[in-house]
Amino acid sequence: MQLPDSKYLSTLEAIIRFIVKLLAFLMIIVIFVGVADVVYVMYERIMQPPIFFLTSNDMLAVFGAFMLVLIAIEIFINIVVYLREEIIHVRIVLATAIVAVARKVIVFDYSELEFEYVIGTGLVIVALCLGYWLTGLRSLSAQDDVNETGVKD
């Protein structure tokens, strides 16, 4: 016998799954628009005089646009993993955050940033990498608990 709340919760879960699927579809659109933006930024920078010559600022603009697409792909992977397994993998989320912060570091204009901001960003990177490393250790120890037959001890 199903409880009245059970049908209600099932409906809510179905709505959430629909929303997550919609987000995955929208993320595909974002990725395509991002790729188009990378092409546009590259074309725009290459066609500025002197033609086919990129300055370091031009390359930073291209790298920034490129990294945004990679971040969108990472977010899409997070969504797909959630749809398949209905759990959020902390390690994948941490990897996405590391890529996002790396993008920021790559496009920083250090001449305009305060010292504290740079130090704070460095601490965020250390914390994210430490978390990523620790989650990797946990998954390694979980694998050690599995014996040759594939059954956990």
N, C-alpha and C positions, 0 to 999 in steps of 0.2 A: 504494500500500500504506500502510495506517494503522499508525502505531507504537502499541504497547500504551499508552503514556502519553497518546496523543491521545484515546482513548476515555475514559480516566479524567478528563482535563482537561475534555472536553466534558460529562461528567456533573456535574463540580463547577460548571461555568459554568451548566448548567441549574438546579442547586440554587440558586445565587446569584440567577438571574433569578426563580425562584419566590419566594424570600425577599423580593426587592425588590418584586415584585407584591403580596405579602402586606402589606408595609409601606405601599404606596400605598393599599391597601384600608383598613388600620387608620388611616391618616392621614385618610381621608375620615370615618371614625367620630369621630376626634378633632376634626375641623373642625365636625361637626354638634353634638357635645357642647359645643364652645367657643361656638358660636352660641347654644345653649340657655343657657349660662352668662352670656353677654352680656345676653340677654333677662331672665334671672333677676336679675342684678345691677341692671339698669336698673329693673325692676319693684320690687325691694326698696328701692332708694334713692328712687324716686319716691313710694312709698307711706308712707315714714317722715314723721312730722309735721315741718314743715308739708308737706302733700301737694302734689305736683307742683312741688317746689322742690328744686333740687340745689345743695348746697354745693360748694366747690372740691374738697374731699376726696371727695365723691360722684362728681364728674366724673372725678377721677383714677382712682377705682376702675373706672368704666365704661370709660375710655380704656385702662386696663391690660388689662382683659378683652378689649376690642376688638383691641388690638395683638397679644395672644396668638393670636387667630384669624388675623390677617394673617400672623403668623410661621408658623403651621401651614400656611397656604395656600402660602407661599413654599417651605417644606420639601416640600410635595406637588409643587410645580412642579419642584423639584430632582429628585425621584424620577422624575417623568414624563419629564423631559429625559434622565435616565440610562437609563431603559427604552428610549427611542426611539433614542438615539445611542450608548449604552454608554460615554459619557465624562462626566466631571464638569466642568461649566462653572464655572470659577473666578469669573467675573463674577457669575453668579447666586448662588453661595454667598456672595460678598462682599456682595451686595445683601441677602440674608437676614440676614447678621450685622449689617449696618448697621441694619436694621429692629429686630432684637432689642436692640441697644444703645440705639437711640432709645427703645424702650419703657422700658428701664431708666431712662433720663434723664428721661422724662416722669413716671414714678411715683416718682422719688427724693424722699425727705423730707430736704431739705438741712439741716434743723436737727439731724438725728441722724447725719449723715455726717462723717467726718473729711476734712480738706482733701486729704490724699494720695489718698484714694479718688476724689474728684471729679477731681483732676488726672490720675490714672491712667486714669479713664474717658474723659476728654477726649483723652488721648494714643491710646487705643485707637480712638476715633472718627476721629482724624486719620489713623492708620495704615490703617484700613479704607477710608476715603474716598480716600486716596492710592493704595492698591492698586486700588480700583475705577476711578479715573481712569487709572492706568497701563495697566490691562487694556483700557480703552476706546481709549487711544492705539495700543495694539498692534493692535487689530482695525481701526482706521482706517488704519494703515500697511499692513496686509494687503490692505485694499480698494484702496489706491492701487497695489498691485502687480498688480492685475488690469486688463488692457487692455480696450478696447471690445468685444472678442469674448467676454469672459468667461474668457479663458485667462490664467493667471498668467504673468508675464514670467520 
